[in-house]
């Protein structure tokens, strides 16, 4: 199924609901049933058409917890790198 958008891809630099639906129809809908589809809390993922499309295809939709640095392990890693960098930087100043 091809879903048209209002502007050609070369003129857009953002994702719209139809892009998500196109991805869903191409890679998920006919290949997976009775599966859990997990999406983050981006506004685009919460549109009515996306929610209904996933739920009507015998899949379940679940949204991840809202972003917070304490629940994102990469943030802890980045903090370690920053601390190490600051310690080494202070040796040379």
Secondary structure, DSSP 8 states (H G I E B T S, - for coil): -----SS-GGG--S--HHHHHHHHHHHTTTT-SS-EEEE---GGGG-HHHHHHHHHTT-EEEE-----GGG-HHHHHHHHHHHHHHHHHHHT-
